[in-house]
Amino acid sequence: MIQYETTFAKRQKKAQKEYKPDLIKKTALVYCENEFGLVDGKTASALVRHSETYIVVGIIDSSLAGKDAGEELGEEKNGIPIFSNLKDALSKIPKVPDCYIYGKAPLDTYISTEERFLILEAMKKGMDIINGLHQFFSEDPEFVHIAAQNDIQIKDIRKPPQLKDLHVFTGRISKVNVPVIAVLGTDCACGKMTTAVELSKTLNNLGIKSVLIATGQTSLMQGARYGVSTDALINQFVVGEIENSVMRAFDNEHPDIILVEGQSAVSHPAFMSSLGILKGSMPDGIILQHPPARAFRCDFPDLAMPSVESEIKLIEAISKARVMAIALSHENLEDEEILKIIAAYEKRFQLPTTDVLSHGCQKLVQTLGDHFPKLNQKIQRKHLETIPVLAAS
């Protein structure tokens, strides 16, 4: 217990220093049973890697109990323990966390009975409930009753704005005079958000004011100030809400660049979000995210993955923007394999290619600087040298 308390205190102090001093981050326990580190556990994985809103103090996944969350993601040990269940977590965490986050993103419409009991138990322990599902907990009579009894809040991240607050496309996006870059992909859960988040952080560290537009529940949970969960909207409003989010960021923040998180893939037959994102943000350039080792679309074992070539052709056929770089997911690949793939892609497509989690964002930053010279003028060169560089091959 003493060792964990020390680790927790250090992480809490570090986390509060990393972000704006007026932002008080809440502690959170993230539920991700049997899915942490897997495709449907992407929300939990993302929150472990980055959050401006929460200090993650533990993950619930009985299949990985006793392990470190960072190591399970193939990264450095980060002091975030994985617990077998809620009781186990609360017996080892020094203080009951502020929030209980449902950290899975399954295709299933409703939570299981067991998961329901856990949420009720978390409420009774005094934890606010953060939910990213299409099933709105704040409209569940039993949840609402127990929440009121225990003076806790339920936050449904995917709940769309009221009809009176929704926007249709206006064309005002043409007034944006800074680069807008969309991070699109060839599939769901392939690293689009991670690349967008890491690139935005890197740009800000270099003195370039970057604002990220969230388009899904996970990035909103992470603390993105602008955006909307596109897959929760009526189709008529998707394009307008994306445009409105970009315009609000442009008007309020006066950024040097705006990054827009992609969803799914333009080619994906099951989802429409990427088309709305592409139309609503009218990007000046596109970074394409791809998982080279993935043979079939996630959650759709009968659908083969599209090729990078076909996705680029499709995107560029319906948008004036061009793909300017490729970002890869090292899912199911060793580092030597990803290095060979990077070299092969750069030769084949004549586009800068990298894996931001393994090799940093330098290539993407340099690509943006090459395409948009004004950004180069603001880059603090001495900081650029500290970004991990891909060894020449």
Secondary structure, DSSP 8 states (H G I E B T S, - for coil): -HHHHHHHHHHHHHHHHHS-TT---EEEEEE-TTTTTSGGGHHHHHHHH--SSEEEEEEE-GGGTTSBHHHHTTS---S-BEESSHHHHHHHSSS--SEEEE----S-SS--HHHHHHHHHHHHTT-EEEE-SSS-GGG-HHHHHHHHHTT--EEETT----GGG-----SGGGG--S-EEEEEESSSSSSHHHHHHHHHHHHHHTT--EEEEE-SHHHHHHT-SEE--GGGS-HHHHHHHHHHHHHHHHHHH--SEEEEE--S-TT-TT--HHHHHHHHH--SEEEEEE-TT--B-TT-TTSB---HHHHHHHHHHH-S--EEEEEE--TT--HHHHHHHHHHHHHHH-S-EE-HHHH-SHHHHHHHHHH-HHHHHH--HHHHTTS------
